[in-house]
Amino acid sequence: MSKIPAAPEPLSAPVFDSHCHLDIMVGNRQASSGDPVAQAAQAASATVRGILEDARAVGVTRLVTIGYDLASSRWGADTAAAQEGVYAGVAIHPNEAHEATPEALAEIEALARRPEVRAVGETGLDYFRDWASKDDQHASFRAHIEIAKRTGKALVIHDRDAHDDVLKVLAAEGAPDRVVFHSFSGDAELAGKCAEAGYFMSFSGPVTYKNAGYLREAAAVAPLELLLVETDAPYLPPVPHRGRPNAPSLIPLTLRCLAEVKKLPPDDVCEAISANGVTVFGEW
């Protein structure tokens, strides 16, 4: 149960994983008893080198490892500096927004200025969990928006049960030039609003789930030039691997689902997403 699933059939065109958590996959963060997915991923004894080799074998040539606190942000930046094809995002997660002190935010900004760091995120709002107050979440989100604008990096958003307020904060603060809704969780209506605003939508494993027709409808609405694909590994594995640790090597399953939704050959979707990656994260 703890092993990372076998890789699917390789893609015939290269693509990248716009959002994963390498540090959790390799056990750099000690999983709590309330995080069985991370526990299972760590039991798989993965290494960064092994994860990258498995990903490249199926056509996933690059990935962005995303921070959610200071420790993971530091680790991601250092790993990206040391590993070809790895880039980083840095931030304080909304569930940890009470930790977004002026000192912590100053360090996030310093990390965001490093060349291997290509995004400020994941930040945003999470109304599903009450680990941080809404006031703290809003203050942290606004601060991260300003950091993204000052550093010229993309803003990667965590939006859980908070669609309207996320859009309102972006409008009120003035969104950065490049905004990504990570693991897009809205319906076709939200996808239309994001498209109108020019926000990128990154789809993960749940778009493959039988009961997630609303996500496939949203993916159909999302313009190809605003589409990204991700794993959020080790979380949110695509069908048929629900309940097991996710990995960048499983991107082909989600990519092929998106291609089916868009009624396009997978190679065309890979090409578009790869181009979008350069737009969002800069030249690789």
Secondary structure, 3 states (H helix, E strand, C coil): CCCCCCCCCCCCCCEEEEEECHHHHCCCCCCCCCCHHHHHHHHCCCCHHHHHHHHHHCCEEEEEEECCCHHHHHHHHHHHHHCCCEEEEECCCHHHHHHCCHHHHHHHHHHHCCCCEEEEEEEEEECCCCCCCHHHHHHHHHHHHHHHHHHCCEEEEEEECCHHHHHHHHHHHCCCCCEEECCCCCCHHHHHHHHHHCCEEEECHHHHCCCCHHHHHHHHHCCHHHEEECCCCCCCCCCCCCCCCCCHHHHHHHHHHHHHHHCCCHHHHHHHHHHHHHHHHCCC
